[in-house]
Amino acid sequence: MRRLWGLVVCVGMLAACSSPAPEPRPSETPPMGWNSWNSGIPLTEKAVEDTVDAMVSSGMRDAGYRYVNLDAGWAAPTRDANGDLRADPVRFPHGIAAVAAYAHDRGMLLGIYHSPFNQGCGQDPRIGGAGHEEADARTFAAWGVDYLKYDWCRMDAGHSDQVKYFAAMRDALRASGRHIRYSINPNSSGDTDAGTEYDWSHIADVSRDAMDLVPAWGDKELWAAGLAGVSQAFAAAGPSAPHDGPRHVNDPDMLVVGIGWSQFVRGHPTMALGPQRPDLTDVEQRAHFSLWAMLAAPLLAGNDVRTMDEDTRTILTNRDVIAVDQDPLVLQGLPLLADPRIIVKPLVDGSVAVALFNSDAVPVAIHTDAHAVGLSGSQCFTVRDLWQHSEATTKGDVAETVPAHGVAMLRVSRCR
């Protein structure tokens, strides 16, 4: 990893790490759904409707995945005669409102992508939202949009300017008459640490805290190129932990479960991705999903769900792991001071999620105990393995041999 988390904690202090936003917003668990960007699929009305159908038929919707988010590529390159945004008429011949209605009729929600500047992020700068915030928010509300990803997309990244433009869209969305969940990315700029250097919890519902994630474990060359592998994005997320809570969610980027390296390269021909890298193994993909759940991160699938295999579907719909991510406390798990391989996330029912994370290239035995992870006052504890879906009792010891680049994910509670 490029850097270790700068924030470690004694478990008894974890509850103090949540910093609620000063402005009232609904309490919400991390968003779950799908985003089109990582898949690289052609973004069309038919593709989105087929994705909605696949999320329903695969069990993703019933597992909690509700948002279907259109990333860059949905919009026409210019505004209409009234200065309003419009969908690409070839890709979306019936418009975004029709797609939103299709999703809503099937118990799903629709998200959309926008930027104040659109400089280098896949949409035309002529439709940038700067100065059009109120009109664009009204348009999104009229279409029935439920989620907005607002990407900075400009090299100049003065903090005061970022606050100004991100807050302008926040205010416009709140005045639109529709609840639209608001996600921002300050990192798509000359300051790739903007998401962790500042507290965005008073600006947005969700904010990015890492560079763009790609389907690789991570290496120095990748990081130097401004991209993150799974292990690197996880490590970078630590300093944002105090800003997590029911009114603000930290976002280490969309999931790359079920996406091969070559597939990603083909779907993103304009990205400088460098040499071929190994695909994430099954162990690494389970680790990725586990770590994002421990971060209380958005679970936004990025694979082509229309064609995913059963192994990918099984990972994405693991309800034991999802329950950790969706815990109402929305606390980001943190490493223990004594052993940062042990990550602990308190849960609302008094139990704790424990991830034993082996970032090494060889199997490692990792050991802790119930007292170290914040549980005491009992001589009997239940340990549930969230991937094996099995339970055992212990007097306090918690130990696993964890495979290379793997995570043993457990839920530990006092015996009843």
C-alpha positions as CSV (number, residue, x, y, z in Angstrom):
1,M,0.0,0.0,0.0
2,R,1.2,3.5,-0.7
3,R,0.3,4.8,2.7
4,L,-1.2,3.5,5.9
5,W,-4.3,4.9,7.4
6,G,-3.4,7.9,9.4
7,L,-6.3,7.3,11.7
8,V,-6.4,4.4,14.1
9,V,-8.6,4.0,17.1
10,C,-9.4,2.1,20.3
11,V,-12.8,0.5,19.6
12,G,-14.5,2.1,22.6
13,M,-13.9,5.6,20.9
14,L,-15.3,4.7,17.5
15,A,-18.8,6.1,18.1
16,A,-17.2,9.5,18.5
17,C,-15.8,9.4,15.0
18,S,-19.1,10.1,13.3
19,S,-19.6,13.8,12.6
20,P,-23.2,14.6,11.6
21,A,-23.7,17.4,9.2
22,P,-24.8,20.8,10.6
23,E,-27.6,21.1,8.1
24,P,-30.6,18.8,8.4
25,R,-30.7,16.0,5.8
26,P,-32.4,12.6,5.9
27,S,-30.6,9.9,7.7
28,E,-29.7,7.3,5.0
29,T,-27.6,4.2,4.7
30,P,-24.9,4.1,2.0
31,P,-26.5,4.0,-1.5
32,M,-26.6,0.7,-3.3
33,G,-27.0,0.3,-7.0
34,W,-25.2,0.3,-10.3
35,N,-23.2,2.8,-12.3
36,S,-22.5,2.6,-16.0
37,W,-18.9,3.9,-16.1
38,N,-16.8,0.9,-15.1
39,S,-18.6,-1.5,-17.3
40,G,-17.8,0.4,-20.4
41,I,-21.1,-0.6,-22.0
42,P,-22.6,1.6,-24.7
43,L,-24.9,3.9,-22.8
44,T,-28.3,3.7,-24.5
45,E,-31.9,3.6,-23.5
46,K,-32.2,-0.1,-24.3
47,A,-29.0,-0.9,-22.4
48,V,-30.2,0.9,-19.3
49,E,-33.6,-0.8,-19.4
50,D,-32.0,-4.2,-19.9
51,T,-29.8,-3.4,-16.9
52,V,-32.8,-2.6,-14.8
53,D,-34.4,-5.9,-15.8
54,A,-31.2,-7.8,-15.0
55,M,-30.9,-6.2,-11.5
56,V,-34.5,-7.3,-10.8
57,S,-34.1,-10.9,-12.2
58,S,-30.7,-11.5,-10.6
59,G,-31.9,-10.7,-7.1
60,M,-29.8,-7.5,-6.9
61,R,-32.8,-5.3,-6.4
62,D,-34.1,-7.5,-3.6
63,A,-30.7,-7.5,-2.0
64,G,-30.8,-3.7,-1.7
65,Y,-29.4,-2.4,-5.1
66,R,-31.9,0.3,-6.1
67,Y,-30.1,3.0,-8.0
68,V,-29.3,2.7,-11.7
69,N,-26.9,5.6,-12.3
70,L,-26.1,6.9,-15.8
71,D,-22.5,8.2,-15.9
72,A,-21.0,10.4,-18.6
73,G,-22.4,9.8,-22.1
74,W,-26.2,10.2,-21.6
75,A,-26.4,13.9,-22.6
76,A,-26.5,15.7,-25.9
77,P,-23.4,17.9,-26.5
78,T,-25.4,21.1,-26.4
79,R,-28.3,22.6,-24.4
80,D,-31.7,23.1,-26.1
81,A,-33.0,26.5,-27.3
82,N,-34.2,27.3,-23.8
83,G,-30.7,26.6,-22.3
84,D,-31.8,23.3,-20.7
85,L,-30.0,20.0,-20.7
86,R,-31.3,17.3,-23.0
87,A,-30.6,13.6,-23.5
88,D,-28.7,12.5,-26.6
89,P,-31.6,11.9,-29.0
90,V,-30.0,8.9,-30.6
91,R,-29.0,7.1,-27.5
92,F,-32.1,8.0,-25.5
93,P,-34.9,8.7,-28.1
94,H,-37.6,8.8,-25.5
95,G,-35.6,11.0,-23.0
96,I,-34.5,10.5,-19.5
97,A,-38.0,10.9,-18.0
98,A,-39.0,7.7,-19.8
99,V,-36.0,5.8,-18.5
100,A,-36.7,7.1,-14.9
101,A,-40.3,5.9,-15.2
102,Y,-39.1,2.5,-16.5
103,A,-36.9,2.2,-13.4
104,H,-39.6,3.4,-10.9
105,D,-42.2,1.0,-12.3
106,R,-39.8,-1.8,-11.4
107,G,-39.0,-0.6,-7.9
108,M,-35.7,1.0,-8.9
109,L,-34.3,4.5,-8.8
110,L,-32.5,6.5,-11.5
111,G,-29.3,8.5,-11.1
112,I,-27.5,10.8,-13.5
113,Y,-24.1,12.3,-14.1
114,H,-23.2,16.0,-14.4
115,S,-20.3,18.4,-13.9
116,P,-19.9,22.1,-13.4
117,F,-17.2,22.2,-16.1
118,N,-17.0,18.9,-18.0
119,Q,-13.3,19.4,-18.8
120,G,-12.0,16.0,-19.8
121,C,-14.5,13.7,-18.2
122,G,-16.5,12.4,-21.2
123,Q,-19.1,15.1,-21.7
124,D,-19.1,18.4,-23.7
125,P,-17.9,21.5,-21.8
126,R,-20.8,23.4,-23.4
127,I,-23.2,21.7,-21.1
128,G,-21.3,22.3,-17.8
129,G,-23.6,23.1,-14.9
130,A,-21.7,26.2,-13.6
131,G,-24.2,29.0,-13.7
132,H,-27.0,26.7,-14.6
133,E,-27.5,25.0,-11.2
134,E,-31.1,26.0,-10.6
135,A,-32.3,25.2,-14.2
136,D,-30.4,21.9,-14.2
137,A,-31.8,20.9,-10.8
138,R,-35.3,21.7,-11.9
139,T,-34.7,19.6,-15.1
140,F,-33.5,16.6,-13.1
141,A,-36.5,16.9,-10.7
142,A,-38.9,17.1,-13.6
143,W,-37.4,14.0,-15.2
144,G,-37.8,12.0,-11.9
145,V,-34.1,11.7,-11.2
146,D,-33.2,10.3,-7.7
147,Y,-29.4,10.7,-7.5
148,L,-26.9,13.1,-8.9
149,K,-23.2,12.4,-9.3
150,Y,-21.5,15.8,-9.7
151,D,-17.9,15.5,-10.9
152,W,-15.5,18.5,-10.7
153,C,-13.7,17.8,-13.9
154,R,-11.3,20.8,-14.0
155,M,-7.6,20.9,-13.2
156,D,-8.0,24.2,-11.2
157,A,-9.2,23.0,-7.8
158,G,-9.0,25.9,-5.4
159,H,-11.0,24.9,-2.3
160,S,-13.1,28.0,-2.1
161,D,-14.1,27.5,-5.8
162,Q,-15.0,23.9,-5.2
163,V,-17.1,24.8,-2.1
164,K,-18.8,27.6,-4.2
165,Y,-19.8,25.4,-7.1
166,F,-20.6,22.2,-5.2
167,A,-22.7,24.2,-2.7
168,A,-24.6,26.0,-5.5
169,M,-25.8,22.7,-6.9
170,R,-26.6,21.4,-3.4
171,D,-28.8,24.4,-2.8
172,A,-30.5,24.1,-6.2
173,L,-31.3,20.4,-5.6
174,R,-32.8,21.2,-2.2
175,A,-35.0,23.9,-3.8
176,S,-36.1,21.6,-6.7
177,G,-39.0,20.0,-4.8
178,R,-37.6,16.5,-5.2
179,H,-35.3,14.5,-2.9
180,I,-32.2,13.9,-5.1
181,R,-29.3,12.3,-3.3
182,Y,-26.2,14.3,-4.0
183,S,-22.8,12.8,-4.6
184,I,-19.7,14.9,-5.4
185,N,-16.2,14.1,-6.6
186,P,-13.7,16.9,-5.8
187,N,-10.7,14.7,-6.8
188,S,-11.2,14.9,-10.6
189,S,-8.9,17.9,-10.5
190,G,-5.3,19.0,-10.0
191,D,-5.7,18.2,-6.3
192,T,-6.4,14.4,-6.2
193,D,-6.4,14.6,-2.4
194,A,-9.2,17.2,-2.2
195,G,-11.7,14.5,-1.1
196,T,-9.7,13.7,2.0
197,E,-8.1,17.1,2.8
198,Y,-11.4,18.7,3.6
199,D,-14.7,17.8,5.3
200,W,-17.4,17.7,2.7
201,S,-20.1,16.5,5.0
202,H,-21.9,19.9,5.1
203,I,-21.9,20.1,1.3
204,A,-23.0,16.7,0.0
205,D,-24.7,13.4,0.9
206,V,-21.8,11.4,-0.6
207,S,-18.2,12.5,-1.4
208,R,-15.3,10.8,-3.1
209,D,-12.3,10.2,-0.9
210,A,-10.0,8.3,-3.4
211,M,-8.7,8.4,-6.9
212,D,-10.4,6.5,-9.7
213,L,-10.5,2.8,-8.9
214,V,-9.5,0.2,-11.5
215,P,-9.8,-3.6,-11.4
216,A,-6.4,-4.4,-10.1
217,W,-4.9,-5.1,-6.6
218,G,-2.6,-2.0,-6.9
219,D,1.0,-1.1,-7.5
220,K,3.3,1.9,-7.3
221,E,3.1,2.5,-11.1
222,L,-0.7,2.6,-11.0
223,W,-0.7,5.0,-8.1
224,A,1.8,7.3,-9.8
225,A,-0.5,7.4,-12.8
226,G,-3.3,8.8,-10.7
227,L,-5.2,5.5,-10.4
228,A,-5.9,3.2,-7.5
229,G,-6.1,-0.5,-7.1
230,V,-8.3,-2.1,-4.4
231,S,-5.7,-2.1,-1.7
232,Q,-4.6,1.4,-2.4
233,A,-8.2,2.9,-2.4
234,F,-8.9,1.2,0.9
235,A,-5.8,2.6,2.5
236,A,-6.5,6.1,1.2
237,A,-10.0,6.0,2.7
238,G,-8.9,6.1,6.4
239,P,-8.5,9.8,7.0
240,S,-12.1,10.5,5.9
241,A,-13.6,8.3,8.7
242,P,-14.6,11.1,11.0
243,H,-16.9,12.5,8.3
244,D,-19.0,9.3,7.9
245,G,-22.4,9.0,9.4
246,P,-26.1,8.7,8.6
247,R,-26.1,12.1,6.9
248,H,-22.9,11.8,4.9
249,V,-21.1,8.8,3.3
250,N,-17.5,8.6,2.2
251,D,-17.0,7.1,-1.3
252,P,-13.9,5.2,-2.2
253,D,-15.3,4.8,-5.8
254,M,-17.5,2.3,-7.6
255,L,-17.1,-1.5,-7.2
256,V,-14.9,-3.4,-9.7
257,V,-16.2,-6.8,-8.8
258,G,-16.8,-8.9,-11.9
259,I,-14.6,-6.7,-14.2
260,G,-11.5,-8.1,-15.9
261,W,-8.5,-5.9,-16.7
262,S,-8.7,-6.4,-20.4
263,Q,-12.4,-5.8,-20.4
264,F,-11.9,-2.5,-18.5
265,V,-9.2,-1.4,-21.0
266,R,-11.4,-2.1,-24.0
267,G,-14.3,-0.2,-22.4
268,H,-12.1,2.9,-21.6
269,P,-9.9,3.6,-24.7
270,T,-9.2,7.2,-23.7
271,M,-7.7,6.3,-20.3
272,A,-3.9,5.8,-20.0
273,L,-4.0,2.5,-18.1
274,G,-0.5,1.2,-18.8
275,P,0.6,-2.4,-19.1
276,Q,-1.5,-5.5,-18.7
277,R,-2.3,-6.4,-15.1
278,P,-3.6,-9.6,-13.6
279,D,-7.4,-9.8,-13.1
280,L,-8.6,-9.7,-9.5
281,T,-8.8,-13.2,-8.2
282,D,-12.0,-14.5,-6.5
283,V,-10.3,-14.0,-3.2
284,E,-9.4,-10.4,-4.0
285,Q,-12.9,-9.7,-5.2
286,R,-14.4,-11.0,-2.0
287,A,-11.8,-8.9,-0.1
288,H,-12.8,-5.8,-2.2
289,F,-16.5,-6.3,-1.4
290,S,-15.7,-6.9,2.3
291,L,-13.5,-3.9,2.7
292,W,-16.0,-1.6,1.0
293,A,-18.7,-2.9,3.4
294,M,-16.3,-2.2,6.4
295,L,-15.9,1.3,5.1
296,A,-19.7,1.8,5.1
297,A,-19.1,2.8,1.4
298,P,-21.6,3.1,-1.4
299,L,-22.1,-0.3,-3.0
300,L,-22.4,0.7,-6.6
301,A,-21.7,-2.3,-8.9
302,G,-19.7,-1.4,-12.0
303,N,-19.9,-4.6,-14.0
304,D,-22.2,-5.5,-16.8
305,V,-24.9,-7.1,-14.8
306,R,-26.7,-8.3,-17.9
307,T,-24.0,-10.9,-18.5
308,M,-22.4,-11.5,-15.1
309,D,-21.6,-15.0,-14.0
310,E,-22.8,-16.7,-10.9
311,D,-19.6,-16.1,-8.9
312,T,-20.0,-12.4,-9.4
313,R,-23.7,-12.4,-8.6
314,T,-22.9,-14.4,-5.4
315,I,-20.4,-11.9,-4.2
316,L,-22.6,-8.9,-4.9
317,T,-25.7,-10.3,-3.2
318,N,-24.0,-11.6,-0.1
319,R,-26.6,-10.4,2.4
320,D,-24.5,-11.0,5.5
321,V,-21.8,-8.6,4.1
322,I,-24.4,-6.1,2.8
323,A,-25.9,-5.9,6.3
324,V,-22.6,-4.7,7.6
325,D,-22.4,-2.0,5.0
326,Q,-26.0,-1.0,5.5
327,D,-25.9,-0.9,9.3
328,P,-27.8,2.2,10.4
329,L,-24.9,3.6,12.4
330,V,-23.0,4.2,9.2
331,L,-19.7,4.1,11.0
332,Q,-16.6,3.5,8.9
333,G,-14.6,0.6,10.3
334,L,-11.1,1.4,11.5
335,P,-7.9,-0.6,12.2
336,L,-6.9,-1.4,15.7
337,L,-3.9,0.5,17.0
338,A,-2.2,-2.8,18.1
339,D,-2.6,-4.5,14.8
340,P,-3.9,-2.5,11.7
341,R,-4.7,-5.8,9.9
342,I,-7.7,-6.0,12.2
343,I,-10.5,-3.7,11.2
344,V,-13.5,-3.2,13.5
345,K,-16.9,-1.7,12.8
346,P,-19.4,-1.3,15.6
347,L,-23.0,-2.3,14.6
348,V,-26.3,-1.0,15.9
349,D,-27.3,-4.3,17.6
350,G,-24.2,-4.2,19.8
351,S,-22.2,-6.7,17.8
352,V,-19.1,-5.8,15.8
353,A,-18.0,-6.6,12.3
354,V,-14.4,-7.7,12.2
355,A,-12.3,-7.9,9.0
356,L,-8.9,-9.7,9.2
357,F,-7.1,-8.2,6.2
358,N,-4.1,-9.8,4.8
359,S,-2.5,-7.5,2.2
360,D,0.6,-9.7,1.9
361,A,1.3,-12.1,-1.0
362,V,1.3,-15.2,1.2
363,P,-1.2,-16.6,3.7
364,V,-1.0,-15.2,7.2
365,A,-2.5,-16.2,10.6
366,I,-4.2,-13.3,12.2
367,H,-5.4,-13.4,15.8
368,T,-7.4,-11.1,18.1
369,D,-10.0,-11.4,20.8
370,A,-13.4,-10.2,21.8
371,H,-12.1,-7.6,24.3
372,A,-9.7,-6.1,21.7
373,V,-12.5,-5.5,19.3
374,G,-14.7,-3.8,21.9
375,L,-16.8,-6.6,23.4
376,S,-16.5,-7.6,27.1
377,G,-18.6,-8.7,30.0
378,S,-19.1,-12.3,28.8
379,Q,-17.4,-15.6,28.7
380,C,-19.2,-16.7,25.5
381,F,-19.2,-15.1,22.1
382,T,-20.7,-16.0,18.7
383,V,-18.5,-15.6,15.7
384,R,-20.3,-15.7,12.3
385,D,-18.2,-16.1,9.2
386,L,-20.0,-13.8,6.6
387,W,-18.6,-15.7,3.6
388,Q,-19.0,-19.2,4.8
389,H,-22.4,-18.3,6.5
390,S,-21.4,-20.5,9.5
391,E,-21.3,-19.8,13.2
392,A,-19.1,-21.0,16.1
393,T,-18.8,-20.0,19.8
394,T,-15.7,-19.0,21.5
395,K,-14.6,-17.8,25.0
396,G,-13.1,-14.8,23.3
397,D,-10.4,-15.9,20.8
398,V,-10.9,-14.8,17.2
399,A,-8.3,-16.2,14.8
400,E,-8.2,-17.1,11.1
401,T,-5.5,-18.1,8.5
402,V,-6.2,-15.5,5.8
403,P,-5.2,-16.2,2.2
404,A,-3.0,-13.8,0.3
405,H,-4.8,-10.5,-0.5
406,G,-7.8,-11.9,1.4
407,V,-10.2,-10.9,4.1
408,A,-11.8,-13.1,6.7
409,M,-15.0,-11.2,7.5
410,L,-16.7,-11.9,10.8
411,R,-19.6,-10.7,12.9
412,V,-18.8,-11.1,16.6
413,S,-21.5,-10.8,19.3
414,R,-22.1,-11.9,22.9
415,C,-23.9,-15.2,23.3
416,R,-27.6,-14.9,24.0
